[in-house]
Amino acid sequence: MLIELAVLFLVLALVAFVLGARGIAGFSMEIAKWLVIIFVIIAIVAFIL
Protein backbone atom coordinates (compact mmCIF):
# COMPACT_ATOMS: atom_id res chain seq x y z
CA MET A 1 0.00 0.00 0.00
CA LEU A 2 2.70 2.50 0.92
CA ILE A 3 4.82 1.67 -2.10
CA GLU A 4 1.80 2.17 -4.38
CA LEU A 5 1.20 5.62 -2.87
CA ALA A 6 4.88 6.46 -3.27
CA VAL A 7 4.76 5.52 -6.96
CA LEU A 8 1.57 7.55 -7.37
CA PHE A 9 3.17 10.65 -5.85
CA LEU A 10 6.30 10.10 -7.95
CA VAL A 11 4.23 10.03 -11.14
CA LEU A 12 2.32 13.11 -9.96
CA ALA A 13 5.61 14.89 -9.33
CA LEU A 14 6.93 14.02 -12.78
CA VAL A 15 3.74 15.19 -14.48
CA ALA A 16 3.74 18.44 -12.48
CA PHE A 17 7.39 19.01 -13.34
CA VAL A 18 6.73 18.55 -17.06
CA LEU A 19 3.77 20.94 -16.90
CA GLY A 20 5.87 23.54 -15.11
CA ALA A 21 4.34 23.38 -11.62
CA ARG A 22 7.66 23.08 -9.79
CA GLY A 23 6.19 23.75 -6.33
CA ILE A 24 3.71 20.90 -6.60
CA ALA A 25 6.39 18.67 -8.12
CA GLY A 26 8.75 19.30 -5.22
CA PHE A 27 6.03 18.72 -2.64
CA SER A 28 4.92 15.47 -4.32
CA MET A 29 8.53 14.29 -4.50
CA GLU A 30 8.95 14.94 -0.76
CA ILE A 31 5.84 12.89 0.02
CA ALA A 32 7.01 10.06 -2.25
CA LYS A 33 10.45 10.08 -0.60
CA TRP A 34 9.01 9.85 2.91
CA LEU A 35 6.57 7.09 1.90
CA VAL A 36 9.45 5.04 0.48
CA ILE A 37 11.50 5.59 3.65
CA ILE A 38 8.56 4.50 5.85
CA PHE A 39 7.98 1.46 3.61
CA VAL A 40 11.62 0.39 3.84
CA ILE A 41 11.65 0.78 7.63
CA ILE A 42 8.46 -1.27 8.01
CA ALA A 43 9.80 -3.91 5.61
CA ILE A 44 13.06 -4.23 7.57
CA VAL A 45 11.21 -4.48 10.89
CA ALA A 46 8.83 -7.09 9.47
CA PHE A 47 11.75 -9.06 8.03
CA ILE A 48 13.64 -9.06 11.35
CA LEU A 49 10.56 -10.09 13.35
Secondary structure, DSSP 8 states (H G I E B T S, - for coil): -HHHHHHHHHHHHHHHHHHT-HHHHHHHHHHHHHHHHHHHHHHHHHHH-
